[in-house]
Amino acid sequence: MVRYLLVLLFMALAGTASAQGRTCPENTLCIDVNIGTIEPLPFALPTFQAETPDAQQVAADISRVISEDLTGTGLFRQIQQEAFISQVAAFSDPIRFPDWRAINAQALITGSVAVNGTQLVVKFRLYDVFTGEQLGEGQQLAGTTDGWRRMAHKVADQVYARVTGEQPYFDSRVVFVAETGPKDNRLKRLAIMDFDGANVQYLTDSSSIVLAPRFSPNGDRVLYTSYESGFPRINMIDVASVGRREIQTAPGEMAFSPRFSRDGQEVIYSLANGGNTDIYKTSLATGQSIRLTQAPSIETAPSLSPDGSQIVFESDRSGNQQIYIMSAGGGEPRRISSGSGRYGTPVWSPRGDLVAFTKQDQGRFFIGVMRTDGSEERLLTASPLDEGPTWSPNGRVIMFMRDPLGATGEPSLYSVDITGRNLKRIPTPGPASDPSWGPLQP
């Protein structure tokens, strides 16, 4: 019941189904999508039980991160423990569902944590309070104590997936450009973090400008544009070993805006040569390059469809920046953007149904989405400068960079869901830009 009703919510919010005339039956777990404000699902999360003496703090930390993950979606609302009538004294205790119904909890999450040296074991169960039934089988996760945050994200992912019917996205990472120093002399280096801004690690130093990092399909490598040579060149870095190498691209003055192919064996990118900018692809194994566009205009920011058969990109061939789609092997493109203003930085959704983009119109910048045929354009954000969208692994959330401009303005990372709701800032140690959201971690 929980999953079915929240799937209807997602469909209605995304505009893929109509909920007109639907009402919530009495005494059922339901969210009425016809009302003006969507009411988040109330859930109870008693602090996970510590099964060993030294597990108490880890259990509290894991419970906190699970709560932050779920409430951060805007779809869930946690009931504070002060309101609890029942307490869960042990993971194996029977659940007194009337006590949880009395405080209007619709979902209940229980769990336990055991620590043995550096080994960590987490157990959890999810219940539908209305029906008094457990949703799916209980799970046990094992790992090490230094990976406790990932364990929490994995639990939250399982709850999110079971309740909504959607793919999870919490146990993922984001690579971005970390910035320091005054605005007129900003130093930039690559950094990687958990999706929520925790566990920041630096992949490069700030000795040269770096731009536009992009994850490989399995998250083990990152492509980026480096100005170490004085001209933009494409580098690749191994995330685990932090070893890097320059990608040999087609001969030209400047190579930039790289992305991996869907199998991770090729790179698509823009190359400026002789005053012209076109899209190329290069095999990482052989170094062989193929030119994909042949126009005298500027073609850049290529992004492949999930099945690898098409490329969306921006071009000024019509007179100003617009979005086009062509075959992955090249050929005549078709324009899909049609509104006023300029469109750029298109990124294909991992679900294959939408393209996210940056739009500039009447002095403002917007992050938006449209269908792959250009229909149903929706603008999700607006500010003096929003740009560079990147998709969560499940295609439900977009992260981007926002800069308030001005002498003291600093760029920050924000996220918003595809309905335009739940806009929030992602915490980073300092100014940040150019995010790229990676896949779920293995």
TAURVEN-V72711 format. One line per field, one symbol per residue. phi: phi as a letter, one per 30 degrees, with the letter a starting at -180 (. if undefined). A space follows every 10 residues. Layout:
phi=???
This chain:
phi=.ededdddde ddddicaccd idbdddibda cdddddcddd ddbcbdeedd dbeccddddd dddddedddd dddicbbddd ddddccccdb ddddccdedd ddcidcbbcb abbbbbiccb bbcabbbddd dicdciddbb cbacddcddd ddddddedde dddcicddad dbbbcacdcb jdddadcbbd bbadecjdhd bccbccdbdb bhdbddecid bbcacccedj bdbccbbddd chdbadddcd eldbbahdbd ddcicbbcac bcbiibbbcb bbdddcidcb dcbbcddcca hdbddedicb bcacacdcjb dbcbbbddcj jddcdcdbdd iccahdbddd dicbbdacbc ahibcbcbbb ddcjdhdbcc baaeacaidb cdecicbbca cbbdiidcdb dbcbbaddci cidadcdbda ebahdbddde dd
